[in-house]
Amino acid sequence: MKNSVIVDEEVCKGCGLCAFTCPKKIMELDRSRLNGKGYHAAVCTDLGQCIACAMCAVICPDSAITVTKEG
């Protein structure tokens, strides 16, 4: 099992707090598409670099991010 970052794209409102707080700078807003509410949802750009600190999930005001750690 690997670390995973799951963003509920329909809940995410694209505030960018996850991208701001990520120590590895691997969270960003997906500017190539919009969710059903018209927001650019967050996405993890390099899961291999993720240390599963869950800072993105903790700071998310909408609880749209779930992080699981390997093992």
OpenMM code with the backbone's topology and positions (N, CA, C; nanometers):
from openmm import Vec3, app, unit

residues = "MET LYS ASN SER VAL ILE VAL ASP GLU GLU VAL CYS LYS GLY CYS GLY LEU CYS ALA PHE THR CYS PRO LYS LYS ILE MET GLU LEU ASP ARG SER ARG LEU ASN GLY LYS GLY TYR HIS ALA ALA VAL CYS THR ASP LEU GLY GLN CYS ILE ALA CYS ALA MET CYS ALA VAL ILE CYS PRO ASP SER ALA ILE THR VAL THR LYS GLU GLY".split()
positions = [
    Vec3(0.0838, -0.1178, 0.0000),
    Vec3(0.0000, 0.0000, 0.0000),
    Vec3(0.0888, 0.1249, 0.0000),
    Vec3(0.0560, 0.2220, -0.0817),
    Vec3(0.1306, 0.3471, -0.0897),
    Vec3(0.0518, 0.4584, -0.0231),
    Vec3(0.1217, 0.5687, 0.0038),
    Vec3(0.0525, 0.6875, 0.0521),
    Vec3(-0.0481, 0.7296, -0.0548),
    Vec3(-0.1588, 0.7864, -0.0105),
    Vec3(-0.2551, 0.8362, -0.1080),
    Vec3(-0.3158, 0.9666, -0.0600),
    Vec3(-0.3478, 1.0500, -0.1559),
    Vec3(-0.4165, 1.1756, -0.1314),
    Vec3(-0.5398, 1.1751, -0.2196),
    Vec3(-0.6556, 1.1745, -0.1566),
    Vec3(-0.7807, 1.1718, -0.2305),
    Vec3(-0.8530, 1.3034, -0.2073),
    Vec3(-0.8818, 1.3733, -0.3157),
    Vec3(-0.9551, 1.4991, -0.3087),
    Vec3(-1.0958, 1.4748, -0.3622),
    Vec3(-1.1960, 1.5034, -0.2795),
    Vec3(-1.3343, 1.4971, -0.3262),
    Vec3(-1.3564, 1.6227, -0.4103),
    Vec3(-1.3429, 1.6085, -0.5392),
    Vec3(-1.3435, 1.7227, -0.6302),
    Vec3(-1.4746, 1.8005, -0.6268),
    Vec3(-1.5840, 1.7354, -0.5972),
    Vec3(-1.7121, 1.8060, -0.5941),
    Vec3(-1.7325, 1.8845, -0.4654),
    Vec3(-1.6539, 1.8563, -0.3636),
    Vec3(-1.6607, 1.9307, -0.2374),
    Vec3(-1.5595, 2.0444, -0.2361),
    Vec3(-1.4467, 2.0252, -0.3020),
    Vec3(-1.3398, 2.1250, -0.3054),
    Vec3(-1.3879, 2.2543, -0.3711),
    Vec3(-1.3589, 2.3678, -0.3050),
    Vec3(-1.3977, 2.4970, -0.3612),
    Vec3(-1.2785, 2.5760, -0.4140),
    Vec3(-1.1635, 2.5097, -0.4245),
    Vec3(-1.0472, 2.5709, -0.4870),
    Vec3(-0.9876, 2.6872, -0.4108),
    Vec3(-0.9905, 2.6820, -0.2794),
    Vec3(-0.9375, 2.7940, -0.1995),
    Vec3(-0.7851, 2.8008, -0.2026),
    Vec3(-0.7197, 2.6866, -0.2261),
    Vec3(-0.5741, 2.6845, -0.2372),
    Vec3(-0.4989, 2.6725, -0.1064),
    Vec3(-0.5683, 2.6605, 0.0050),
    Vec3(-0.4997, 2.6474, 0.1332),
    Vec3(-0.4123, 2.5228, 0.1389),
    Vec3(-0.4554, 2.4166, 0.0760),
    Vec3(-0.3763, 2.2925, 0.0754),
    Vec3(-0.2434, 2.3142, 0.0031),
    Vec3(-0.2485, 2.3844, -0.1085),
    Vec3(-0.1260, 2.4126, -0.1846),
    Vec3(-0.0319, 2.5015, -0.1046),
    Vec3(-0.0884, 2.5960, -0.0329),
    Vec3(-0.0079, 2.6878, 0.0472),
    Vec3(0.0619, 2.6155, 0.1621),
    Vec3(-0.0065, 2.5201, 0.2237),
    Vec3(0.0479, 2.4561, 0.3442),
    Vec3(0.1329, 2.3325, 0.3170),
    Vec3(0.1265, 2.2766, 0.1985),
    Vec3(0.2008, 2.1536, 0.1684),
    Vec3(0.3527, 2.1779, 0.1753),
    Vec3(0.4228, 2.1059, 0.2647),
    Vec3(0.5666, 2.1276, 0.2776),
    Vec3(0.6458, 2.0809, 0.1544),
    Vec3(0.5911, 1.9900, 0.0775),
    Vec3(0.6579, 1.9407, -0.0434),
    Vec3(0.6151, 2.0162, -0.1695),
    Vec3(0.5163, 2.1044, -0.1536),
    Vec3(0.4650, 2.1851, -0.2659),
    Vec3(0.4170, 2.0992, -0.3829),
    Vec3(0.3440, 1.9923, -0.3494),
    Vec3(0.2921, 1.9019, -0.4523),
    Vec3(0.1397, 1.9090, -0.4655),
    Vec3(0.0772, 1.9972, -0.3895),
    Vec3(-0.0665, 2.0188, -0.4038),
    Vec3(-0.0855, 2.1470, -0.4836),
    Vec3(-0.1753, 2.1427, -0.5805),
    Vec3(-0.2063, 2.2627, -0.6575),
    Vec3(-0.3481, 2.2531, -0.7101),
    Vec3(-0.3977, 2.3637, -0.7607),
    Vec3(-0.5307, 2.3649, -0.8195),
    Vec3(-0.5197, 2.3223, -0.9651),
    Vec3(-0.6107, 2.2370, -1.0068),
    Vec3(-0.6124, 2.1872, -1.1440),
    Vec3(-0.6802, 2.2911, -1.2329),
    Vec3(-0.5997, 2.3744, -1.2956),
    Vec3(-0.6514, 2.4840, -1.3782),
    Vec3(-0.7061, 2.4363, -1.5128),
    Vec3(-0.6907, 2.3069, -1.5419),
    Vec3(-0.7349, 2.2563, -1.6718),
    Vec3(-0.8829, 2.2181, -1.6747),
    Vec3(-0.9471, 2.2151, -1.5574),
    Vec3(-1.0891, 2.1788, -1.5561),
    Vec3(-1.1580, 2.2351, -1.4326),
    Vec3(-1.2905, 2.2328, -1.4375),
    Vec3(-1.3734, 2.2826, -1.3283),
    Vec3(-1.4590, 2.1696, -1.2726),
    Vec3(-1.4895, 2.1790, -1.1431),
    Vec3(-1.5815, 2.0806, -1.0859),
    Vec3(-1.7256, 2.1254, -1.1126),
    Vec3(-1.8219, 2.0541, -1.0610),
    Vec3(-1.9628, 2.0839, -1.0867),
    Vec3(-2.0077, 2.2191, -1.0358),
    Vec3(-1.9355, 2.2748, -0.9400),
    Vec3(-1.9712, 2.4055, -0.8846),
    Vec3(-1.8937, 2.5194, -0.9514),
    Vec3(-1.8081, 2.4846, -1.0464),
    Vec3(-1.7332, 2.5861, -1.1196),
    Vec3(-1.5995, 2.6237, -1.0596),
    Vec3(-1.5466, 2.5393, -0.9697),
    Vec3(-1.4177, 2.5663, -0.9062),
    Vec3(-1.3085, 2.4765, -0.9642),
    Vec3(-1.1872, 2.5248, -0.9593),
    Vec3(-1.0712, 2.4431, -0.9926),
    Vec3(-1.0376, 2.3641, -0.8660),
    Vec3(-1.0538, 2.2340, -0.8700),
    Vec3(-1.0294, 2.1497, -0.7529),
    Vec3(-0.8800, 2.1237, -0.7344),
    Vec3(-0.8440, 2.0923, -0.6128),
    Vec3(-0.7047, 2.0619, -0.5798),
    Vec3(-0.6670, 1.9237, -0.6320),
    Vec3(-0.5374, 1.9072, -0.6551),
    Vec3(-0.4854, 1.7796, -0.7009),
    Vec3(-0.3425, 1.7640, -0.6482),
    Vec3(-0.3047, 1.6398, -0.6193),
    Vec3(-0.1668, 1.6103, -0.5811),
    Vec3(-0.0907, 1.5821, -0.7100),
    Vec3(0.0149, 1.6584, -0.7346),
    Vec3(0.0863, 1.6484, -0.8614),
    Vec3(0.1967, 1.5437, -0.8639),
    Vec3(0.2419, 1.4994, -0.7450),
    Vec3(0.3504, 1.4014, -0.7398),
    Vec3(0.3369, 1.3161, -0.6140),
    Vec3(0.2545, 1.2144, -0.6227),
    Vec3(0.2272, 1.1291, -0.5073),
    Vec3(0.3529, 1.0625, -0.4530),
    Vec3(0.4513, 1.0395, -0.5375),
    Vec3(0.5776, 0.9800, -0.4939),
    Vec3(0.6536, 1.0673, -0.3953),
    Vec3(0.6296, 1.1965, -0.3993),
    Vec3(0.6948, 1.2905, -0.3073),
    Vec3(0.6153, 1.3107, -0.1780),
    Vec3(0.4915, 1.2633, -0.1750),
    Vec3(0.4041, 1.2838, -0.0594),
    Vec3(0.4582, 1.2111, 0.0634),
    Vec3(0.4674, 1.2834, 0.1755),
    Vec3(0.5146, 1.2250, 0.3006),
    Vec3(0.3985, 1.1931, 0.3943),
    Vec3(0.2778, 1.2077, 0.3452),
    Vec3(0.1548, 1.1779, 0.4195),
    Vec3(0.1470, 1.2520, 0.5521),
    Vec3(0.1913, 1.3770, 0.5525),
    Vec3(0.1843, 1.4581, 0.6744),
    Vec3(0.0408, 1.5008, 0.7049),
    Vec3(-0.0433, 1.5007, 0.6034),
    Vec3(-0.1853, 1.5352, 0.6128),
    Vec3(-0.2114, 1.6821, 0.6449),
    Vec3(-0.1124, 1.7663, 0.6259),
    Vec3(-0.1332, 1.9095, 0.6480),
    Vec3(-0.2431, 1.9624, 0.5556),
    Vec3(-0.2474, 1.9116, 0.4337),
    Vec3(-0.3496, 1.9551, 0.3390),
    Vec3(-0.4897, 1.9199, 0.3889),
    Vec3(-0.5042, 1.8003, 0.4432),
    Vec3(-0.6339, 1.7565, 0.4933),
    Vec3(-0.6748, 1.8337, 0.6181),
    Vec3(-0.5787, 1.8624, 0.7039),
    Vec3(-0.6076, 1.9346, 0.8278),
    Vec3(-0.6537, 2.0774, 0.7991),
    Vec3(-0.5896, 2.1435, 0.7034),
    Vec3(-0.6217, 2.2839, 0.6765),
    Vec3(-0.7442, 2.3019, 0.5877),
    Vec3(-0.7868, 2.1987, 0.5184),
    Vec3(-0.9009, 2.2089, 0.4267),
    Vec3(-1.0286, 2.2453, 0.5037),
    Vec3(-1.0874, 2.3621, 0.4748),
    Vec3(-1.2066, 2.4043, 0.5480),
    Vec3(-1.3310, 2.3214, 0.5161),
    Vec3(-1.3262, 2.2462, 0.4071),
    Vec3(-1.4419, 2.1671, 0.3665),
    Vec3(-1.4227, 2.0175, 0.3844),
    Vec3(-1.3117, 1.9783, 0.4452),
    Vec3(-1.2802, 1.8358, 0.4664),
    Vec3(-1.2897, 1.7579, 0.3358),
    Vec3(-1.2365, 1.8156, 0.2300),
    Vec3(-1.2432, 1.7537, 0.0972),
    Vec3(-1.1255, 1.6625, 0.0681),
    Vec3(-1.0270, 1.6590, 0.1586),
    Vec3(-0.9038, 1.5831, 0.1331),
    Vec3(-0.8864, 1.4728, 0.2369),
    Vec3(-0.8545, 1.3541, 0.1884),
    Vec3(-0.8244, 1.2396, 0.2742),
    Vec3(-0.6837, 1.1913, 0.2405),
    Vec3(-0.6020, 1.1747, 0.3428),
    Vec3(-0.4649, 1.1267, 0.3243),
    Vec3(-0.4485, 0.9956, 0.4003),
    Vec3(-0.3951, 0.8965, 0.3331),
    Vec3(-0.3617, 0.7709, 0.4009),
    Vec3(-0.2131, 0.7465, 0.3878),
    Vec3(-0.1555, 0.6906, 0.4927),
    Vec3(-0.0120, 0.6668, 0.4973),
    Vec3(0.0180, 0.5200, 0.4762),
    Vec3(0.1240, 0.4926, 0.4035),
    Vec3(0.1670, 0.3554, 0.3769),
    Vec3(0.1851, 0.2803, 0.5079),
    Vec3(0.1391, 0.1581, 0.5090),
    Vec3(0.1577, 0.0730, 0.6268),
    Vec3(0.0492, 0.0937, 0.7208),
] * unit.nanometer
topology = app.Topology()
chain = topology.addChain("A")
for resn in residues:
    res = topology.addResidue(resn, chain)
    for name in ("N", "CA", "C"):
        topology.addAtom(name, app.Element.getBySymbol(name[0]), res)
